[in-house]
Each structure stands twice: as C-alpha cells, then as structure tokens.
Amino acid sequence: QVQLVESGGGLVQPGGSLRLSCAASGSIFSIYAMTWYRQAPGKQRELVAAITSGATTNYADSVKGRFTISRDNAKNTVYLQMNSLKPEDTAVYYCNAYRWPYDHWGQGTQVTVSS
C-alpha cells in the first residue's frame, strides 16, 4: 500500500508560480509511475504530467513549457513546478501512484489562479 499526501496548493495571481509536492509512504516509491491530475469544477479529471520509474516525463499540451514534473526517490516525493499560471489552471490537483495492479490517490490540493 502507498499513502499519498499533497501539499503546496493555494491562491496565486496569473503569471505566478507554485510548487506542489506529493509525499509517499508505505511502499517502495521508486517503482511507481507518478502522475499529477487535476479536476476543475464541472469538468472531468485530466492528466497534467506524469513521470515513470525511469524518469521519463509526459505532459498535457496545455501545460507544456510551463509545468515541470520531477521526483526525488530518496525523499519519496514527486513535485510539480507550475510557472506562468493561468486562471484556467484553477483546479484541485491530485497525485497518483500506479504500478499494476496498484493504483493509489492522494486527497488533492486546491490551486486557484486569480487576481
């Protein structure tokens, strides 16, 4: 089992930056693919960025060039650096750890981009 706890969300002005963290405990973190998802009000949950156990990354087109996902296996933590934030980035951001057949989710952290 893996327990995930997200942090780092908050209110930021357009153009600002935030760094989200997702701390994992309870299992071998390094073997999991880690993904950040987000869900805005009235919309479906969508993939934002993913990083494999081998550190290969993938991004949604809407965040390419602005967001960076990284992982620190020594700290059992995955990060999402978000720059040049836009109002449309407003959502609850969720951390996911996946390795078949296991699929774990955090509780989410709110990110609000508004002036």
N, C-alpha and C positions, 0 to 999 in steps of 0.2 A: 504494500500500500504506500501511496505517496500523498502527503498533505501539502497543499499549496496555499501560500498567503501572499496576496498582492499588496503593494503599497506604492505611494508616490503620486497618487492622483490629486486633483484639486482644481481650483479656478485659475485660469491663465488668460491673458489678453491675446488677441490674434497676433501672430508673429512671434509669440513667446515659445518657451521650451519647457518640457517636463521630462523627467526620467522615471519610468515605472520599474519596480523591482518585483520579482516573484521568487520567494524563498521556499525551497522544497525540503521536506524532511520525511524520514521513514523508509527510504529505499535507496537504491543506487541511482542517483540523479543522472550520472553521466550517460546512462544507456537510453535515456528517454529523448524522443524528439519533443521539443518545446515550442509552443505556439501561443501567440497573442491573438485573441479575437476581440471584437467589440460589438456592442449592440446599442443602437440609438433608439430612442422612443419611437414605437410604431414600425420599426424595421427589423429585419431578420439579423441574426448574428452573422458576422462576416469575419473571414480571416484577415488579419492585419499583417503579421510577419511570423515566419517560422524559422527554426534552426534545428538541424539534425544533430544526432550524437556526434557526427563527424564535422560539425560546424558549418555545413552548407546552409546558406540562407535563401529565403524566398520572401517576396513582398507583394502586397496588393499594389496594383498600378497607382491607386490613389495616394499612396504614401511613399512610393519610390523616390529616393533623393532627399526625403525629409526625415524618415524614421530609420533607426538602426537597431537591429536586434543583436544581442550578444549573450554569451553565457560564461560563467565562471564556475567550473565544476568543483574547484576546491572549496568554494563557498556555497555550493548547491543553489545557485541563484541564476536566474535569467533576467536580462534587462531589456527595456525598450526605451531608447533615447528618441524623443519626439521633438523635432525642431520645426520652425516655421508653421506653427499650429494654426489651423483654420477653424472657424465656427462649425464646419461640417465634421470635424474630428470629435465633436462632443458626443460622448457615449460612455457606457460602462465597459471597461476593459477587463477581459478575463484571461487568465493564464491557464494553459492546458499542457498536461504531460501525457504523452502517448507512447506505448510500446505494446504491441499486440500480445495478449488480449486486454491490456490495461489501458484505461482512459480516465484521467483524473482532472478535476477542475477546481479552480480557486473560487472564492466568493465574489470577486470582482472589485474594481476600484473606479470611482466616478472621475471622469475628466470632462471639465466644462471649459469651453473656449468662448469667451465673451468679453466685450468691452463694457 
